[in-house]
Amino acid sequence: MENPTTTAPEPALAPPALEVNVRATKSRRSAFAWYFQRISGLLLVLFTIGHFFMVHWTEMSGHDFNRSVDRLSDPMFQFLYLGFIVLGMYHGVQGMWNILRDYKLPRGLYIGALVVLIGAALFFTYLGFDTVLSVHNWKLN
């Protein structure tokens, strides 16, 4: 005979292994972001030092407008500066996102700030790419 005071069995939850895998995947993404933040910072320092030596250290690099346009029209320099823009944007957006997460903002404010951050990053990345890729048209007579 069944005891009438017993309750129905609780529905089964997701298997614990699935939860562990989700946490492990999130942890791997966080670890990648943490490492790449350090790597991108190091690469930005190297890019900045390279930029300084290539552009500001020697008189041969030229400090007038037309010489700068010639240098930026070179595909190698364009590649370097586009890499500089992408790394700088990644590093800055990742850093700002980490700051936003640290403040534990209300969800609506957090999403709004994230939309503004991503919008600004896309806008400034576009400006950087547009400048580097169109500079060859700027030569003075």
Protein Blocks (a to p, Z undefined) as FASTA:
>chain_A
ZZfkbccdddddddfklmmmmmmmmmmmmmmmmmmmmmmmmmmmmmmmmmmmmmmmpmkl
opafklmmmmmmpmklmmmmmmmmmmmmmmmmmmmmmmmmmnopafklmmmmmmmmmmmm
mmmmmmmmmmmmmmmmmpcZZ
